[in-house]
Amino acid sequence: MGTALREVRRLAERTPPSRERFIDLLRAVSIVAVVLGHWLATVVGYDEHGELIGRSALPDLPWAQPLTWVVQVMPVFFIVGGYANAVSLAAARRRGGTATEWLIKRSGRLIPPTTALVLVLGGGALAAGLFDADPARVRMVVWLASIPLWFLVVYLIVVALTPPMYALHRRYGLTVPAVLVGLVAVGDAARFLGHDLWGDGNFLFGWLAIHQMGFAWRDGLLPARPRVAVPLVAAGIGGLLLLTLPGPYPVSLINVPGERLHNMSPPSLALLAVATAQLGVALLLRNRAERWLRRTRRWTAVVAVNSVIMTILLWHISAAILLTAALHAAGVLPTPEAGSAAWLAWRAPLLIMCTAVLALLVAIFGPIEVRGAQRSRRLPIPIPIPVPAGLARTASRPVFRLWLTMAGLAGVACALLVNSLWPSAAPTVSGMPTFALITYLASAAALRLLRSIPPDGLAHRVNQRSTYSTGPYR
């Protein structure tokens, strides 16, 4: 732990002045807010058979639904992702790199911490089966713990599309997100008319539109000036009020079970409205935040959170599950009614204990993410087993690398999507659909192979001097 803290301090101290520190702060704030929101908005109890159940508290708290306008910050993450991916891709191309190599490098940051979660959940399910645990209950636990993986499905697709979408941005500018917003409006109309399948395109169009906002911010089309920021805030808030209060969109920006239409899954015009307002607020705060982050301790804390940001996101549901199971086993699990005074009072100790459990999980699994980030800056990465010469030659060819990269990313995304869509109580041997688990592991291995073999004709130099200018988005 001491070594890790010293490394964080070293990276923070060596951050170049050109780095946009506010982007890292926004990333950290958005993910921490998601984690806290999930912990706070969950109610746990027992069914008529004495079995533990968990659900969202929002249906029981209509007064809290307008608060989701503030706490729904996942759009901030995608705005920041657009900014960071634009910076990273442009820097890679200045160094003579290709979009394919950029995607391979990006996979080194996203896939290793995800693989750790997948292997632990799969291994835990297999071990539970050896002790005759109810397969349906095991599947339910694995499904709950893997809820954060929906985010990775969407984000992987957005990252894979970054090179062509950034090219469109450079050519057409703000016309691209405008067209995507129009497609979201068409998808919303289809959902209102009962054609939900046609509206599922908003999973892609909505998040791409928000991601493009990050491109525009980075390239100066949306500068951090009041004349730009204030209209964005006004338009976003005004649009949100018009869409939700008179209708037809629900007030909550977090999915509420039983609602005819959701604003989050898939993204609706209401979510794009709040994304617009959030971007405006970020532009207003940017200059002041940059000055605030010049203090070493503040910036070091931001660097520390960002170094394990994926681990925090991926494991926070598991932390809540482990805590609930421990309290249940000890016979001291509180189950107050949602919205009651006792339930509200329980939020504070719940957050403290969940944070403690998550901190332990981050201490265990965080180094995987840290090492993945360090290795992605030193590609190629030698693998522990020898690679046949013929396979190495094939894997170094640009065309093969492009197709295998896209196949690997598609395989990972499809496997995680299948797991999310698979019935939460359908028994499986490993807690996940077997073919989805196999597809994931094979796709992750293919991407690992590509990271270990340099492309043909490209000389790689290992940079032993690590600075925070190279991570997480440079």
C-alpha positions in Angstrom: 0.0 0.0 0.0 2.8 2.4 0.8 4.5 1.7 -2.5 1.2 2.4 -4.3 0.8 5.7 -2.5 4.3 6.8 -3.3 3.7 6.0 -7.0 0.5 8.0 -7.0 2.3 11.0 -5.4 5.1 10.6 -7.9 2.7 10.7 -10.8 0.9 13.7 -9.4 4.1 15.6 -9.0 5.2 14.9 -12.5 2.0 15.9 -14.2 2.8 18.4 -16.9 1.2 21.9 -16.9 -0.6 21.2 -20.2 -2.8 18.5 -18.7 -6.5 19.3 -18.3 -6.9 18.3 -14.7 -10.6 19.2 -14.5 -11.3 16.3 -16.9 -9.9 13.8 -14.4 -11.9 15.4 -11.6 -15.1 15.1 -13.5 -14.4 11.5 -14.3 -13.8 10.7 -10.6 -16.8 12.6 -9.4 -19.1 11.0 -12.0 -18.1 7.4 -11.0 -18.2 8.1 -7.3 -21.7 9.6 -7.7 -22.9 6.5 -9.5 -21.5 4.3 -6.7 -23.1 6.3 -4.0 -26.4 6.5 -5.9 -26.6 2.7 -6.2 -25.9 2.2 -2.5 -28.3 4.9 -1.4 -31.2 4.0 -3.7 -31.4 0.3 -2.8 -33.8 -1.3 -0.3 -33.1 -4.8 1.1 -35.6 -7.0 2.8 -36.9 -10.6 3.0 -39.7 -12.2 1.0 -42.4 -14.4 2.3 -40.0 -17.4 2.3 -37.4 -15.6 4.3 -35.1 -15.1 1.3 -33.1 -11.9 0.9 -34.3 -9.6 -1.9 -33.2 -6.2 -3.1 -34.8 -3.6 -5.3 -34.8 0.0 -6.2 -36.3 2.4 -3.6 -37.4 5.0 -6.2 -40.9 3.6 -6.8 -41.5 4.1 -3.0 -39.9 7.6 -3.1 -41.7 9.8 -5.6 -40.4 12.9 -3.9 -36.8 11.7 -4.6 -37.3 11.4 -8.3 -36.6 15.0 -9.2 -33.3 14.6 -7.3 -32.1 12.3 -10.1 -31.7 15.5 -12.2 -28.7 16.2 -10.1 -27.4 12.8 -9.2 -27.7 11.3 -12.7 -24.1 12.0 -13.8 -23.3 9.2 -16.2 -23.6 11.6 -19.1 -20.6 13.5 -17.5 -18.6 10.3 -17.8 -19.3 10.0 -21.5 -18.6 13.7 -22.1 -15.3 13.3 -20.3 -14.7 10.1 -22.3 -15.2 12.0 -25.6 -12.7 14.6 -24.5 -10.1 12.1 -23.3 -10.5 9.8 -26.3 -10.0 12.8 -28.7 -6.9 13.8 -26.8 -5.5 10.3 -26.8 -6.3 9.5 -30.4 -4.9 12.8 -31.7 -1.7 12.2 -29.7 -1.3 8.7 -31.0 -1.6 9.8 -34.6 0.9 12.6 -34.0 3.4 9.9 -32.9 2.7 8.0 -36.2 0.3 5.4 -34.6 -2.9 4.0 -36.2 -6.4 3.8 -35.0 -6.0 0.0 -34.7 -3.0 0.4 -32.4 -4.9 3.0 -30.4 -7.8 0.6 -29.9 -5.4 -2.2 -28.8 -3.8 0.1 -26.3 -7.3 1.2 -25.0 -8.3 -2.4 -24.5 -5.3 -2.7 -22.1 -7.0 -0.3 -19.8 -10.5 -1.6 -19.9 -10.3 -5.4 -20.3 -7.9 -6.6 -17.5 -9.9 -5.2 -14.5 -13.1 -6.5 -16.2 -11.6 -10.0 -16.6 -10.7 -10.1 -12.9 -14.4 -9.5 -12.0 -15.6 -12.1 -14.6 -13.1 -14.7 -13.3 -14.0 -14.1 -9.7 -17.7 -14.3 -10.3 -17.4 -17.4 -12.4 -15.1 -19.1 -10.0 -17.3 -18.2 -7.1 -20.3 -19.6 -8.8 -18.5 -22.9 -9.5 -17.4 -23.1 -5.9 -20.9 -22.4 -4.7 -22.1 -25.3 -6.9 -19.7 -27.7 -5.1 -21.5 -26.9 -1.9 -25.0 -27.5 -3.4 -26.0 -23.9 -3.4 -29.3 -23.2 -5.2 -28.2 -22.5 -8.9 -31.0 -19.9 -9.3 -29.8 -18.0 -6.3 -26.2 -18.2 -7.4 -27.2 -16.8 -10.8 -29.1 -14.0 -9.2 -26.1 -13.0 -7.1 -23.8 -13.1 -10.2 -26.3 -11.1 -12.2 -26.5 -8.4 -9.6 -22.7 -8.2 -9.1 -22.3 -7.9 -12.9 -24.7 -5.0 -13.3 -21.9 -2.5 -13.8 -20.9 -4.4 -16.9 -23.7 -2.9 -18.9 -21.7 0.3 -18.8 -18.7 -1.4 -20.3 -20.8 -2.8 -23.1 -21.8 0.7 -24.2 -18.5 2.3 -23.6 -16.6 -0.4 -25.5 -18.8 0.2 -28.5 -18.4 4.0 -28.2 -14.6 3.6 -27.9 -14.5 1.2 -31.0 -16.3 3.9 -33.0 -14.2 6.8 -31.8 -11.8 6.9 -34.9 -14.6 7.2 -37.5 -16.8 9.4 -35.2 -13.9 11.7 -34.5 -13.2 11.9 -38.3 -16.8 12.9 -38.8 -16.5 15.5 -36.0 -13.4 17.0 -37.7 -15.3 17.3 -40.9 -18.8 18.3 -39.9 -18.4 19.6 -36.3 -21.6 20.1 -34.3 -23.7 18.8 -37.2 -22.8 15.2 -36.0 -24.3 15.4 -32.5 -27.3 17.3 -34.0 -28.1 14.4 -36.3 -27.6 11.9 -33.5 -30.1 13.9 -31.3 -32.5 13.8 -34.2 -32.2 10.0 -34.3 -32.8 9.8 -30.6 -36.0 11.8 -31.1 -37.1 9.4 -33.7 -36.3 6.5 -31.4 -38.3 8.1 -28.6 -41.3 8.6 -30.9 -41.1 4.9 -31.8 -41.1 3.9 -28.1 -44.1 6.2 -27.4 -45.9 4.4 -30.3 -45.2 1.0 -28.8 -42.3 0.0 -31.1 -39.7 -0.5 -28.4 -37.4 -2.4 -30.6 -36.9 0.5 -33.0 -36.2 2.7 -30.0 -33.3 0.5 -28.9 -31.1 2.3 -31.4 -30.9 5.1 -28.8 -28.5 3.0 -26.8 -26.0 3.8 -29.5 -27.2 7.2 -30.8 -27.8 8.7 -27.3 -24.4 7.8 -25.9 -22.6 8.7 -29.1 -24.3 12.1 -29.1 -23.0 12.8 -25.6 -19.6 11.4 -26.4 -19.4 13.9 -29.4 -20.0 16.7 -26.9 -16.6 15.8 -25.5 -15.0 16.1 -28.9 -16.5 19.6 -29.4 -15.2 20.7 -26.0 -11.7 19.4 -26.6 -11.4 21.0 -30.0 -12.7 24.4 -28.9 -16.1 24.3 -30.6 -17.6 24.6 -27.1 -15.1 26.8 -25.2 -15.2 27.3 -21.4 -16.7 30.8 -21.6 -20.0 32.1 -20.1 -21.4 33.1 -23.5 -21.3 29.4 -24.5 -21.9 27.8 -21.1 -24.9 29.8 -19.9 -27.0 29.1 -23.0 -26.2 25.4 -22.7 -27.3 25.4 -19.1 -30.5 27.3 -19.9 -31.3 25.1 -22.9 -30.7 21.9 -21.0 -32.7 22.9 -17.9 -35.5 24.4 -20.0 -35.7 21.3 -22.3 -35.7 19.0 -19.3 -38.6 20.9 -17.7 -40.6 20.9 -20.9 -40.1 17.2 -21.5 -40.8 15.9 -18.0 -43.2 18.2 -16.1 -46.0 18.4 -18.7 -44.9 15.1 -20.1 -44.6 12.8 -21.8 -41.2 11.8 -20.3 -41.0 10.5 -16.7 -39.5 12.8 -14.1 -36.8 10.4 -12.9 -33.6 10.2 -15.0 -32.8 6.8 -13.3 -34.9 3.9 -14.4 -37.9 3.3 -12.2 -39.5 -0.2 -12.4 -43.0 -0.1 -13.8 -42.5 3.1 -15.9 -43.8 2.8 -19.4 -40.7 4.6 -20.7 -37.2 5.0 -19.2 -34.9 8.0 -19.7 -31.7 6.0 -19.0 -32.0 2.7 -20.8 -32.0 3.7 -23.6 -31.1 7.3 -23.4 -34.0 9.7 -24.2 -34.2 13.3 -25.2 -34.6 14.1 -21.5 -31.2 12.5 -20.7 -29.6 14.5 -23.5 -31.2 17.7 -22.1 -29.6 17.1 -18.7 -26.3 16.2 -20.4 -26.4 19.6 -22.2 -27.0 21.4 -18.8 -24.2 19.4 -17.2 -21.8 20.3 -20.0 -22.7 24.0 -19.5 -22.0 23.8 -15.8 -18.7 22.0 -16.4 -17.7 24.8 -18.8 -18.6 27.4 -16.2 -16.6 25.7 -13.5 -13.6 24.7 -15.6 -11.2 27.7 -15.0 -11.9 27.9 -11.3 -11.5 24.1 -10.9 -8.2 24.1 -12.8 -6.8 26.6 -10.3 -8.2 24.6 -7.4 -6.5 21.5 -8.6 -3.1 23.1 -8.7 -2.8 22.2 -5.0 -0.7 19.1 -4.7 -2.9 17.2 -2.1 -6.1 17.8 -4.1 -4.6 16.7 -7.3 -3.0 13.7 -5.7 -6.4 12.5 -4.5 -7.8 12.9 -8.0 -4.9 10.9 -9.4 -5.4 8.2 -6.8 -9.1 7.8 -7.6 -8.5 7.8 -11.4 -5.8 5.1 -11.1 -8.4 2.6 -9.9 -11.6 4.1 -11.3 -12.6 1.0 -13.3 -12.1 -1.2 -10.2 -14.3 1.1 -8.1 -17.1 1.0 -10.7 -16.9 -2.8 -11.4 -16.7 -3.9 -7.7 -19.1 -1.5 -5.9 -22.2 -3.8 -6.3 -20.1 -6.7 -5.1 -19.1 -4.7 -2.0 -22.8 -4.1 -1.2 -23.6 -7.8 -1.7 -20.8 -9.0 0.5 -21.8 -6.5 3.3 -25.4 -7.6 3.1 -24.5 -11.2 3.2 -22.3 -10.7 6.2 -24.9 -8.8 8.1 -27.6 -11.4 7.2 -25.3 -14.2 8.4 -24.7 -12.4 11.6 -28.5 -11.8 12.1 -28.1 -8.1 12.3 -29.3 -6.9 8.9 -31.6 -3.9 9.2 -34.6 -4.1 6.8 -36.6 -0.9 7.5 -39.3 0.2 5.1 -38.1 2.4 2.2 -38.6 6.0 2.9 -39.1 5.6 6.7 -37.1 7.5 9.2 -35.2 4.3 10.1 -34.4 3.6 6.5 -33.1 7.2 6.0 -31.0 6.9 9.2 -29.5 3.6 8.0 -28.1 5.3 4.9 -25.1 6.9 6.7 -23.8 3.7 8.4 -24.5 1.8 5.2 -22.3 4.1 3.2 -19.5 3.9 5.7 -19.6 0.1 5.8 -19.9 -0.3 2.0 -17.0 2.1 1.5 -14.9 0.0 3.9 -15.7 -3.2 2.0 -15.1 -1.6 -1.4 -11.8 -0.2 -0.1 -10.7 -3.7 0.7 -11.7 -5.0 -2.8 -9.9 -2.1 -4.4 -6.8 -2.9 -2.4 -7.0 -6.5 -3.7 -8.0 -5.9 -7.4 -6.9 -2.3 -8.0 -3.3 -3.3 -8.8 -4.6 -5.2 -11.8 -5.9 -2.0 -13.3 -2.8 0.0 -12.3 -0.5 -2.6 -14.0 -2.8 -2.7 -17.0 -2.4 1.1 -17.4 1.3 1.0 -16.9 1.7 -1.8 -19.5 -0.5 -0.1 -22.0 2.1 2.7 -22.0 4.9 0.1 -22.7 3.4 -2.0 -25.5 4.2 -4.7 -26.6 3.8 -6.7 -23.4 5.6 -10.1 -23.3 3.3 -12.9 -22.5 4.4 -15.7 -20.2 4.1 -18.5 -22.8 6.0 -18.6 -26.1 4.0 -17.5 -29.2 4.6 -19.7 -32.4 6.6 -17.7 -35.0 3.9 -18.2 -37.6 1.2 -16.8 -35.3 3.5 -13.9 -34.3 4.0 -13.0 -38.0 0.3 -13.2 -38.7 -0.6 -11.1 -35.6 1.9 -8.4 -36.7 0.1 -7.7 -40.0 -2.0 -4.6 -40.0 -5.1 -6.1 -41.7 -5.1 -9.0 -39.4 -4.7 -6.8 -36.4 -7.6 -4.6 -37.4 -10.0 -7.5 -37.9 -8.9 -9.3 -34.8 -9.1 -6.1 -32.7 -12.7 -5.4 -33.9 -13.6 -9.1 -33.4 -12.1 -9.1 -29.9 -13.9 -5.9 -28.8 -17.1 -7.1 -30.4 -16.8 -10.5 -28.7 -16.2 -8.9 -25.2 -19.2 -6.5 -25.7 -21.5 -9.2 -27.0 -20.6 -11.6 -24.2 -21.2 -9.0 -21.5 -24.5 -8.0 -23.2 -25.7 -11.6 -23.3 -24.9 -12.0 -19.6 -26.9 -8.8 -18.8 -29.9 -9.9 -20.9 -29.9 -13.5 -19.7 -32.7 -14.1 -17.2 -31.5 -13.3 -13.7 -32.8 -16.5 -12.2 -31.9 -18.9 -15.0 -29.5 -21.4 -13.5 -26.0 -21.7 -15.1 -23.0 -23.6 -14.1 -20.7 -20.6 -13.8 -23.3 -18.0 -12.9 -23.1 -16.7 -16.5 -24.2 -18.2 -19.8 -21.5 -20.7 -20.6 -21.1 -19.6 -24.3 -21.0 -16.0 -23.1 -18.2 -16.7 -20.7 -16.2 -18.7 -23.3 -16.7 -15.9 -25.8 -15.5 -13.3 -23.3 -12.4 -15.2 -22.3 -11.4 -16.0 -25.9 -11.9 -12.4 -27.0 -10.0 -11.0 -24.0 -7.2 -13.5 -24.8 -7.1 -12.4 -28.5 -6.7 -8.7 -27.4 -4.0 -9.7 -25.0 -2.2 -11.5 -27.8 -2.3 -8.3 -29.9 -0.9 -6.3 -27.0 2.0 -8.6 -26.8 3.1 -8.5 -30.5 4.1 -5.3 -32.2 2.7 -4.4 -35.6 4.8 -5.2 -38.6 7.4 -2.6 -39.5 6.9 -0.5 -36.4 9.7 0.0 -33.9 8.6 0.1 -30.3 10.5 1.9 -27.7 9.8 1.3 -24.1 9.5 4.5 -22.1 10.7 3.8 -18.6 10.0 7.3 -17.4 6.3 7.2 -16.3 4.5 10.5 -16.0 0.8 11.2 -15.5 0.8 12.9 -18.9 0.3 9.4 -20.4 -2.6 8.2 -18.3 -5.4 7.8 -18.1 -6.1 9.7 -21.3 -2.9 10.8 -22.8 
